[in-house]
Amino acid sequence: MVVGSFGKTTTTRALLRGLGYNEGGAADSGNYGRLAALKFLRQAWSQRDIVVEVGISGPGEMRDRVGVFRPDVVGFLCVGLEHVLSFRDKAHIAEEKSQALRMIRPGGVAVINSDDPLVSKFAAESGVRLVRFGFEPGADCMGIDWQLDWDVGSRLHYRLGSIEGRLEIGLLSRAPSYALLATLATCHALGEDLAEVDARLQGFAATPGRLEPLRALAGALIIRDDFKSTLETIHLALDLLGQFEGRRFVILSRIDAPPKPRGLAYQAVAAHVGRVADEVILVRGGWQNTYKGELNRHLASVSRLSKVTEVYSSEEVVTYLRPRLRSGDCVVVKKCRESTNNYGTQETVALELAGLTNQRVADPASDPSFTKDTIHVRRFQRCTAEPIEPD
């Protein structure tokens, strides 16, 4: 059983792969109630080991959702601010998620992220046997080194007891690499042959929509991170963008369930954008003015940001950006569609830019009906308050 604020699906996929099973279907939406039970039953039909992620949205849910499965192993990944509006604070979230550890069968084990102090604190109070993973000294499965390689993803050097290994994986950030450390620690606790597990995990790719690298038709790098747009995932994606050498674009819409005070959350994101991006494209909703004040301050100062573009839909993002991209560019794509349901609409911007979907929008280079009125775009140049007319 896999619990935590972030990384559950990637860890579930890695565990299935490390144990020698097909990871297909692990990335499908649904980690609670009947959806989690359905995944459980699908695996129980054909395999000895069952790996299911379990999510919650409020207090009092974890014990019932995990208790029905009575797991032998629970992986506790991390505690973040997602769903914080339903809780008092992060400690309250950690306390609720740690209830999963109390549902472990006698003789079972909790595999925990020892780099997260809240995970460590509440896991220690659970009374179950603990196996720790992380990058800090003292972890049973420790990440010794992680190196970003834009051509292949990254390289992870780890140590587990007296065994050292290196994984070449398709992950662009150190954060999702915790999923590999959790998998190695879990497989070791289950008595699996680590050499076989290591071989299975080589080339492990990003989960769709979670810092997933794609190539645009023009050769630009697209970082598809549109599964959700919570505050921490936005900052993580911007940290990655800041390491890229070349022109940098970021596509943003609203923040999913930002912590209060919400204005400060938007200001923090706008300030981060100003430090790392050359252009930000805002998909309009009722929230964009909360970004713009801070963004305009960066436009008027000596910062990297030189342009803010507003469009009215995700389709217009593609129409505007596709002809402007070239090799050597990087685009971070966060969730664009306006929806009260974080996971209820299919995001297509990154896929459109990479030419991986049959859905197409108007292309000014090939569509004779395209006029400057087809797309409503406002662009703000540095030190300029007046918008430039669309091309």
N, C-alpha and C positions, 0 to 999 in steps of 0.2 A: 504494500500500500504506500502511495506517495502523497505527502501533504506538504503545504508551504504556500507562501504568497506568490512566488514566481518559479518558473522552471519545471513545473510538474510534468508537463507533456513531454518536454525534451528528455527529462529523466526517465519517464515511462518508456519512451522509445529506446533509449540507451539500454535500459535494463532488459527489455525484450530481446534486443539485438545481442547483448552480452551473454544472455542465457541461451542463445541459439534459436530464438523464435523469430517469426515474421513480425515486423513492427507495423505492418499495414493496419490502418484504422485507429492507431493510438493517437493520432493528431486530430481525429474527428472531435467536434465540439461536444461537450457534455461530460461533466465529471461529478455529477450529483444525482441522487434519487434513482429513478428508473434507468436513466442513461448510463450511470456507472454500473448498475446491476446488469444491464444488457451487455456491456463490455466484459464484465466478469463471466457471464454465462457463455459468451462466444469463445473465450479462452478456455473455460473449463471443459468444453466439448472436445478439445483436441490437444491440450498440453498439460503437463504436470505442474508447471509453475505459472501462477496467474499474477499479473502486474496491472494494477488499476490505480489511477489517480483519483483523489477525492477533494472536492472544493466545498467551500462554505461561503455564505454571504452575510451571516449574522450570528449573534451569540446563541449558544445552546444547540447547535446543529451537529457538531463534529462527533460527539459520542454516539449518536444514533446512526449517523451515516457510515462510520467506520465499524461500529459494533456489530452491524449485521453481517460483516465479512469475517470478523474474528481473525485478523491477519497474524502470520508468524513473524513478519518483518514489516516495520514501518520506516520509511525514509522521510525525515523532517528536514526540509531544505533551507528555509529562510523565513523571515518575518518582515513584511513591508507594509506600506500604507494603503494598499488596495482594500476597499470596504471599510476604511477607517471611520467613515461617517456612521457606520452601524455599531461602532465600538467606542469605548472611552479613549483608548490610546493604543499604541503598538504593543504594550505589555498585555493589554486585555486580549488583543488578537493572538499573541503568542500563547497565552494561557488557554484560550479556546482551542487552538490548533494542537496543543500538547495533549489534549484529551485523547487524541488518536493513540498515543503511546500507552495509555492505560487500558486500551482495548486489545493489546497484544496478548496472544496465547501464552500460557506458562512455558518457559524455555525459549521464548522468542527473543528478538533483538531489535533495538532501535538504531538506525544508521543516521547520524546527525551531522549537520554542518557546524563544526566547532569554531568556525570563524564568526558566526553570528552569536553575539552574547546572549540574546533572548532565547534562542534555540537551546544553547548550552544550559542556561539557568533552569528553564522549565523541564528540559529532558532529565537533568540531574535529580529533580524532585519526583520523577515518575517511578523510580525504583526498578526499572528494567535494565537489562544488560545493554551497554552502549558501545557502538563502534563509531569512531569519529573520522570525518574527512574534512579537508580544507587545505589552504595554502600556508597557514600558520604552523609553526613548530608544535609538536605534541599530537598532531592528528595521526591516526592509525594509517590512513591512506592520505599522503601529503603530496600536494602539487609543489614540486621543487622549482619549476620554471614554466612560464607560459610566454610564447613569442608569437606575435601577429605576423602573418605573411599574406599580403593582399592577393598573391597569385593562387595560393592553395587553401587559405583559411588561417590555420594556426598550428603550432606544435606544442604539445603538452608533455612535460617531463615529470614523472611521478615516482614516488617510492611507497611501497607497501611491505612493511617488515623488512626483510633482507633483499627483496626484489625491487629492481628499478626497471622502468620501461619508458618508452616514448611513443606518443600517439600523434599521427598527422591527421588532422580533422578539419572539416569544413566550417568551423565556427570562428566568427570574426571578433568575438569579445571573450574576455576571461570569465565573465559572469556565467554564461551557459556551460563553460567547461566544468563547473561544479557537478553537472549531471554525470560527466564521465568519472569523476572521482567518487561520486556516490555509487555508481554502478560497479566500479572496481572493488570498493569496500564491501558492498552487498554480496557480490559474487564470491569474494574471498570468505565472508562469513558463512556462506552456504556451501563451501567446500568445492567450488568450481575450479577447474584448471585455469590459472591466470594467464598462461601462455595462449590458450585458446580464446579466452575472453579478450585479451589484448588484440589478437588477430581479427576478431569479429568487429572490434570497435574502430579499427583503422579506416579512415575515410568517412567517419560518421558525419552526416550533413546536418545543417541547420533545419529546425522545424519550420514548415511553411508559415510565413508571416511573422517570424521571430528573428530579427536580424539576419534575414535570409539574403545571401548575395545572388544577384541576377545581373545579366548583361543587357543593356539597352541595344536597340538595333544599330545605333551609331557607335557602339563600343563603350559607352559610359557605364560605370558601375552603379547598379541600383541596389540599395540596401532596403529590402522590403521588411518593414517592422510595423505592419498595419493590423495585427491581430487585436491590439488594444493600445490605448493612448493614456495610460495612467502616468502620473507625474514621474515616478522613478524610471519607467521604461523610456520616457522622452529624454531624460537626462542621460541615460545609458547610451541611447542612440546618438545623441549629440557629442558625447565623449568620444565615441568611435569616429564620427565624422571629423572631429578635430585632429585626428591622427592622419588624415588623408592628405597627400600631396597633390594639389590640383584644384580646379574650381569645385566649390561645394554648394549644393542646393539642399534645402530642407522643405518638405511639404507638411503643413500642420493644419489641424482643425482644433476642435475643443479638447480640453483635458477631461478624461473620464474621471468622474467623482473626485475632483480635487479636494485636498484637505482644506479646512478653514484656517485662516481667512483666504478665500479663493483668489482674491486679487494678488496676494503675495506669491501664490503658486504661479500665476500667469506672468508676473513680473520676473520671477526667477527663470522661467523658461525663455522669455524674451531676452533677458540679459545673456543667457547661455548661447542663444542663437546669434546674438550680436558678436560674441567672441569667436565663433567657429565657422559661421556660414557666410558665403558671398551673397546669396539671395535666399529669401524665405518666401514661399508661396502659401498664402492663407486661404483656405476654403471657407467662404463666408458663412457665418451663422449669426447668432445674436451675441456672440462672445468676443468677436475679433477686436473690438476697441480696447479690451483689457490687455491685449498684446501690444497694441500699436503705440501707446504712449512711450513704453520702454524701448520699442524698436526704433521709433523716431529719434530718441535720444542717441541711440547708437549710430543712426544715419548721420546725425549732425556732429559726431565726434570722430576721433581717430580710432576707428575700429575696423574689423574686417568687413562687416556688413555694408553693402553698397546699394541694395535694392530690396524693396518690399513689394510683392505683387499680390493682389487680391483677385480671386476668381469666385464664381458662384456655384460651381459644382465640381465633382471629381472628374467628370468628363472634360470640362474645360481645362483642368490641370494638364491633361494629356495633350489637348489641342495646343495649348500655349507652350508647353515645355519640350515636347518631342522634337520639333524642328530646331531647337536651340542647343540640344545636347551634342557633345562631341567626345571623342576618345580622350581620356584623361580627366573627365568629370566624374563626380560622385553625387548621388541623390539619395537622401534619406526620406523614405515615404512612411509617414505615420498614418493612422486611421483618418480617412477623409470624410466619410459619409456621416451625415447627421442622423443619429439614432439614439433613443433612450436605452436600447438594448445593445450592450457592448459587443455582442457576438452575433447580432441578428441580421446583418447585411453583408453581402459579399463585396470585399474590396477588390478593385480591378486596376487601380492606377499603376501600381508597380508592374503588374502582368501586362498591361497595355504598353507601357514603355519598353518592356522586354520583348514584345511581340508574341506573348504566350497565351493569348486569348483571342477567340473569334469575334468578340465584341469590338467594334471600331467606332471612333468618333471622327468628326470632320477634320480633314487634313488640309490646311490652307495651300499646300503645294500641289494637291491633286484634285481638290473638290472645287469646281468652277462656281458653285453656289456660295462659297465662303466669302463673306465680306467682313469689314471691320466691326460691323454691328453684331456679327454672329456670336462673338465672345466678349463678355463684359470684364475688362481687365483694368485695374488701376495700378500704376507703378510709381513708386516714390523714389526719386533719385536723392543722393546724398545732399544734405543742406537745402532741399527743395520741398516746399510744402504743396506745390501744385502738381496734380497728376499729369503724366504724359499720356497723350492719346494713344489708344491701341494701334499696333501696326496694321 
